[in-house]
């Protein structure tokens, strides 16, 4: 009976959390639209309707897809590298005091450096192209993934570590069977933030020095004075970022619900 009541309360809290989250998102969207409409009187800001029309035109003629696919490729490949290294390093530093003492100060200092300073290094080592962009995206997305996973590991109850020692698990087995499942919800939060930063760094790299991508189109269209097309691409990036965030948010809620039922 008590277990049933607990599950019912958890479901009620989940419904309230989802409702408040949806209302917050809608309120933010309304505020953004009001600000956009208010600033669209400027010659440098297109109205929402003009931006939608310009984006629809690029979709119809097919000029949106090649740069979009280029940007997405750089984003997801760089993010995959950052996520793999960030989760591994976060878990290692979380469970090993020796590694934490040796590497944590260096990584914290690395996280405080503006990532744009690494792009010239990437260009020098890898030349202009997809490889340098992927490397820059990976550098930009690594820090939040590492920090969130590191803090999630530090928050694991001590009984989990005792359990791994009782069953005589190797470090690799303990990481796969105990630590990673325990930090899964927190890791998804890290991946949400890391993927958002990966997209931002991909566009930033393309706006700086690149051959293709949505960032290149933004600079080119702005230079030609095509304000509607510029804001159409910004709208496409906004929709893409929101879609990715909502998808990963659903995964996070699913994992937290599964953890709560255990």
Buried (B, 14 or more C-beta within 10 A) or exposed (E): EEEEEEEEEBEEEBEEEEEEEEEEBEEEEEEEEEEBEEEBEEEEBBBBEBBBBBBEBBBEEEEBEEBBEBBBBBBBBBBBBBBEBBBBBBBBBBBEEEEBEEBEEEBEEBEEEEBBEBBEEBBEEBEEEBBBBBBBBBBBBBBBBBBBBBBBBEEBEEEBBEBBEEEEBEEEEBBEBBBBBBBBBBBBBBBBBBBBBBBBBBBBBBBBBBEBBBBBBBBEBBEEEBBBBBBBBBBBBEEBBEEBBEEBBEBBBEBBEEEBEE
